[in-house]
Amino acid sequence: MLFRKDIPPACAYCGKGNSIGDGEVLCRRHGIVRLWDSCRVFRYDPYRRIPENEPRLKRVIIETN
């Protein structure tokens, strides 16, 4: 779910940073930081976050007589 309230802060999906590859983010305030770092200025941007996949539902075949 993209809009959960219990998402831990991380620079990977902060609105103040841009991914530059190699597990790093270019932050407007702190320069180059790691993806999973965070700071007090963290602002969640749901468009930057890739959510975990939901588990697939099992296919149930119902036989009728």
PEWOJO-V602184 format. One record per backbone hydrogen bond with DSSP energy under -0.5 kcal/mol. CO is the residue of the C=O (numbers start at 0). NH is the residue of the N-H. E is the energy in kcal/mol with one decimal. If there is no record, write none. Layout:
co=CO nh=NH e=E
co=CO nh=NH e=E
This chain:
co=0 nh=3 e=-0.8
co=9 nh=12 e=-1.4
co=10 nh=13 e=-1.3
co=12 nh=44 e=-2.0
co=13 nh=16 e=-1.2
co=15 nh=27 e=-2.1
co=17 nh=25 e=-3.4
co=20 nh=23 e=-1.4
co=22 nh=34 e=-1.6
co=23 nh=19 e=-2.2
co=23 nh=20 e=-0.7
co=24 nh=26 e=-0.9
co=24 nh=32 e=-2.7
co=25 nh=17 e=-1.6
co=26 nh=30 e=-1.4
co=30 nh=26 e=-3.6
co=32 nh=24 e=-3.0
co=33 nh=36 e=-1.3
co=34 nh=11 e=-2.0
co=36 nh=10 e=-2.8
co=38 nh=41 e=-1.3
co=42 nh=14 e=-3.2
co=44 nh=47 e=-1.7
co=44 nh=48 e=-0.6
co=48 nh=50 e=-0.7
co=57 nh=59 e=-0.5
co=58 nh=60 e=-0.5
co=59 nh=61 e=-0.6
co=60 nh=62 e=-0.6
